[in-house]
Amino acid sequence: MNQSAVAPLGVLLVNLGTPDAPEPAAVRRYLAQFLSDPRVVELPKLFWQPLLRGVVLPLRAKKSAAAYAAVWEKETNESPLRSVTRAQSKELAERLRGGASGASPIIVDFAMRYGAPSLQAGLTVLMSRGCERILILPLYPQYAAATTATAFDAVARVLADMRRQPTLRFLPPYFDDPAYIDALAASLRAGVAALDFEPEVILASFHGLPQAQIDAGDPYKAHCETSWRLLREAMGLSERRLRLSFQSRFGRAKWIEPFTANVVAELVRDGVKRLVVVTPGFSADCLETIEEIGVETRDAFLQAGGEKFARIPCLNSGEEGMRLLETLARRELSGWA
């Protein structure tokens, strides 16, 4: 029998990353790696690195560490992002276990683009367990060079140092996949149904990007707009009832609009008292969803005159989210498994 026919297949979930501790030194290491990526900050190194090391990191590390400390999971001593991504990998492994007699077993692991566990560590572990064919599954529904492409870049750099390389497949963006839209709609319906109030407006808040990256040809904003439109259609909601916005601005450059903070302020001025926010571009709850939306945005809305606010959790490792990941993984493994 052909050995490759029974060799295990690997699936590597990839998310953005997280510091190892909610402390300034750990956050500084993480931000230094993240913000040094030329896909993330598209500025000349000779200009950006002195500014990053001398100004940005000293100012942001302490503030970000305090924010991470507020959401840090003390029992597991890790960030929510790492905890959720680990849970997703374990649950996906269970769902992909078994199959036809003689079929290749499937091993699932996870990695982070920045921080630990690294992509190199993830690929090395899968190869050490005999995986000659590996599916890379970036947990980014909408494509952006600063997320999807930089994961591809990092994997390519790991392969460049290998004499014996595995065969790889990459999950393409799934921003308009019916399985993704169905999962979002089901999660949103269940989340709203569990509330003690009926929202007047639901706000779909995606992570932002510098406008210059969109102008250079990045399809990210168009992907977000498509996901938003398809979610509205699935929910049967108008543009006034399900709004679109972008969060997490950084620096002084122009970022894509409308900004989440501005939309929330506008809604209050228009008399909206009951607001729900959902974050469809995030596959796992993290600092940007729990703290930025669940605390900062909530407080801003209530202090400005809003009365009821709720944040719908990300798909995480819940039933809808895991059914989506299983569907995507099985589709991409077709012909291998």
C-alpha positions in Angstrom: 0.0 0.0 0.0 1.2 3.5 -0.8 2.6 5.0 2.5 1.2 8.4 1.7 -2.3 6.9 1.5 -2.2 6.1 5.2 0.0 8.8 6.5 -1.9 11.2 8.8 -3.2 14.5 7.4 -2.5 17.7 9.2 -4.9 20.6 9.8 -3.3 23.8 11.3 -5.7 26.5 12.6 -4.0 29.9 12.4 -5.1 33.0 14.3 -3.4 36.4 14.7 -1.6 36.1 18.0 -1.4 37.1 21.6 1.2 38.0 24.2 2.3 35.3 26.7 1.3 37.4 29.8 -0.7 40.5 30.6 2.5 42.3 31.5 4.3 45.3 29.7 7.4 43.3 28.8 5.4 40.4 27.3 3.0 42.8 25.5 6.0 44.8 24.2 7.6 41.6 22.7 4.3 40.7 21.0 3.6 44.2 19.7 7.2 44.5 18.4 6.8 41.4 16.3 3.3 42.3 15.1 4.0 46.0 14.3 7.4 45.1 12.6 5.6 43.1 10.0 5.7 45.2 6.7 2.3 43.7 5.8 0.8 45.3 8.9 2.6 48.7 8.9 3.6 49.7 5.3 6.2 52.3 6.1 9.9 52.4 5.4 11.9 50.6 8.1 14.4 53.4 8.5 11.5 55.7 9.4 9.2 53.2 11.3 11.5 51.2 13.4 13.0 54.1 15.4 9.4 55.5 15.9 8.2 52.0 16.9 11.0 51.3 19.4 11.3 54.8 20.8 7.7 56.0 20.9 5.0 53.5 20.1 6.1 50.5 22.2 6.9 52.5 25.3 3.5 54.2 25.2 1.3 51.2 24.1 2.9 48.3 26.0 1.7 49.5 29.5 -1.7 50.5 28.3 -2.3 47.3 26.4 -1.0 45.2 29.2 -3.7 46.7 31.5 -6.3 45.9 28.9 -5.1 42.3 28.6 -5.1 42.0 32.3 -8.8 42.9 32.4 -9.7 40.0 30.1 -6.9 37.5 31.0 -8.1 34.0 31.9 -6.5 33.3 35.2 -7.3 29.6 35.5 -5.5 28.8 32.3 -3.1 31.8 32.5 -3.7 32.7 28.9 -5.6 35.2 26.7 -9.1 34.4 25.5 -7.9 34.2 21.9 -5.4 31.4 22.7 -7.9 29.6 24.9 -10.7 29.7 22.2 -8.3 28.8 19.4 -7.1 25.8 21.4 -10.7 24.7 22.1 -11.5 25.1 18.4 -8.6 22.8 17.4 -9.6 20.1 20.0 -13.2 20.2 18.9 -12.4 20.1 15.2 -10.1 17.1 15.9 -13.0 15.3 17.5 -15.3 16.1 14.6 -12.7 14.9 12.0 -11.9 11.7 13.9 -12.8 8.4 12.3 -14.1 7.9 8.8 -13.9 5.1 6.4 -11.7 2.0 7.2 -8.1 2.6 6.0 -8.6 6.4 5.6 -5.8 8.7 6.7 -6.1 9.9 10.3 -6.4 13.6 10.7 -4.3 15.5 13.3 -5.4 19.1 14.2 -3.3 21.7 15.9 -3.2 25.5 16.1 -0.7 28.2 15.8 -0.4 32.0 16.0 1.1 34.3 13.4 2.6 36.4 16.2 3.6 35.0 19.6 3.2 31.4 20.6 2.7 28.8 19.5 4.4 29.9 16.4 3.7 28.7 12.9 7.1 27.1 12.8 6.2 25.2 15.9 2.8 24.2 14.6 4.2 22.9 11.3 7.1 21.1 13.0 4.7 19.3 15.4 2.5 18.1 12.6 5.4 16.9 10.5 7.0 15.1 13.6 3.7 13.2 13.9 4.0 12.0 10.3 1.9 14.5 8.4 3.1 14.8 4.8 0.1 16.8 3.7 -1.1 19.8 5.8 -4.1 22.1 5.4 -3.4 25.6 6.6 -6.7 27.1 7.9 -6.4 30.8 8.6 -9.3 31.9 10.8 -9.9 35.1 8.7 -13.2 35.1 6.8 -12.3 38.2 4.9 -8.9 38.4 3.0 -6.4 41.1 4.0 -2.7 41.3 3.2 -2.2 42.1 6.9 -3.8 38.8 8.0 -4.2 36.1 5.4 -1.2 37.1 3.2 1.2 37.5 6.1 0.3 34.0 7.4 1.2 32.7 3.9 4.4 34.6 4.0 5.4 33.2 7.4 4.6 29.6 6.3 6.8 30.1 3.2 9.7 31.3 5.3 9.4 28.2 7.5 9.4 26.0 4.4 12.4 27.8 3.0 14.5 26.3 5.8 13.3 22.8 5.3 15.0 20.2 3.1 12.0 17.9 3.3 8.8 19.9 2.9 5.1 18.8 3.4 2.5 19.4 0.7 0.3 22.3 1.7 -3.2 23.6 1.0 -4.5 26.9 2.2 -8.1 27.7 3.0 -9.3 30.5 0.8 -11.2 33.5 2.3 -14.8 32.4 3.1 -16.4 35.8 3.5 -19.3 34.9 1.2 -19.5 31.2 1.9 -23.1 30.1 2.7 -21.9 28.0 5.6 -20.2 31.1 7.2 -23.3 33.3 6.6 -25.6 30.6 8.0 -23.4 30.3 11.1 -23.4 34.0 11.7 -27.1 34.3 11.3 -27.9 31.4 13.6 -25.5 32.7 16.3 -27.0 36.3 16.0 -30.6 35.0 16.1 -29.8 32.9 19.2 -27.9 35.8 20.9 -30.7 38.3 20.3 -33.4 35.8 21.4 -31.6 35.4 24.7 -31.6 39.1 25.6 -34.2 40.8 27.8 -34.7 43.5 25.2 -35.4 44.0 21.5 -32.5 45.9 19.8 -33.5 48.9 17.7 -30.2 48.5 15.7 -27.7 45.8 15.3 -24.2 47.0 14.5 -21.8 44.7 12.6 -18.3 45.9 13.6 -15.3 44.6 11.6 -11.6 45.3 12.3 -10.4 48.3 10.4 -7.5 48.8 7.9 -5.6 51.8 6.8 -7.3 53.3 3.7 -4.0 53.3 1.9 -4.0 49.5 1.9 -7.5 49.5 0.3 -6.4 52.0 -2.2 -3.4 49.8 -3.1 -5.8 47.0 -4.0 -6.6 45.1 -0.8 -10.1 43.6 -1.2 -10.7 43.5 2.6 -13.3 46.3 2.7 -15.3 44.8 -0.2 -15.2 41.4 1.5 -16.6 42.9 4.7 -19.3 44.8 2.8 -20.3 41.5 1.1 -20.4 39.6 4.4 -22.6 42.4 5.9 -25.0 42.4 2.9 -25.3 38.6 2.9 -25.9 38.6 6.7 -28.6 41.3 6.3 -30.3 39.2 3.7 -30.1 36.1 5.8 -31.6 38.0 8.8 -34.2 39.9 6.7 -33.0 43.2 8.0 -32.6 46.6 6.3 -29.4 48.7 6.2 -30.9 50.9 8.9 -31.5 47.9 11.2 -28.2 46.1 10.6 -25.4 48.7 10.3 -21.8 48.4 9.2 -18.7 49.8 10.9 -14.9 49.4 11.4 -13.1 49.4 14.7 -9.6 49.4 16.2 -8.0 52.4 14.5 -4.3 52.9 15.2 -2.0 55.9 14.4 -2.8 59.1 12.5 -3.3 57.7 9.0 -6.7 57.6 7.5 -8.5 54.3 8.1 -11.6 52.8 6.4 -14.9 54.2 7.5 -17.4 54.4 9.1 -15.7 54.1 12.4 -17.5 52.1 15.1 -17.2 54.8 17.7 -18.7 57.4 15.3 -21.6 55.2 14.3 -22.4 54.5 17.9 -22.4 58.3 18.7 -24.6 58.9 15.7 -27.1 56.3 16.8 -27.4 57.9 20.2 -28.0 61.3 18.6 -30.7 59.8 16.5 -32.5 58.5 19.6 -31.5 54.8 19.6 -31.7 53.4 23.1 -31.2 49.7 22.5 -28.1 48.5 20.7 -26.5 45.1 19.9 -23.0 44.8 18.4 -21.8 41.7 16.6 -18.2 41.2 15.3 -18.5 38.9 12.2 -14.8 39.3 11.1 -13.4 37.7 14.4 -13.5 33.9 14.6 -12.6 34.0 18.3 -13.3 36.5 21.1 -10.2 38.5 22.0 -9.1 41.9 23.4 -10.8 43.8 20.5 -14.2 42.2 21.0 -14.3 41.7 24.8 -12.6 44.9 25.9 -13.0 47.3 22.9 -16.6 46.4 22.1 -17.8 44.9 25.3 -16.4 47.5 27.6 -15.3 50.7 25.8 -18.1 50.8 23.2 -20.7 49.8 25.8 -19.7 52.5 28.2 -19.6 55.1 25.5 -23.1 54.2 24.4 -24.6 54.1 27.9 -22.9 57.3 29.0 -24.1 59.1 25.9 -27.7 58.3 26.7 -28.3 54.7 25.5 -30.2 52.4 27.8 -29.6 48.8 26.7 -26.4 47.3 25.1 -25.3 43.8 24.3 -22.3 42.3 22.6 -22.9 39.0 20.7 -20.0 36.6 21.3 -17.9 35.4 18.3 -18.6 32.0 16.8 -15.8 30.7 19.0 -16.0 26.9 19.7 -19.8 26.9 19.8 -22.0 24.6 17.7 -22.4 27.1 14.8 -18.8 28.0 14.7 -17.5 24.4 14.8 -20.0 23.2 12.2 -18.6 25.9 10.0 -15.0 24.9 10.6 -15.8 21.3 10.0 -17.5 22.1 6.7 -14.6 24.2 5.5 -12.0 21.6 6.6 -13.8 18.7 5.0 -14.2 20.6 1.8 -10.5 21.5 1.6 -9.4 18.0 2.6 -11.5 16.5 -0.2 -9.3 14.2 -2.3 -6.8 13.8 0.5 -9.0 12.4 3.3 
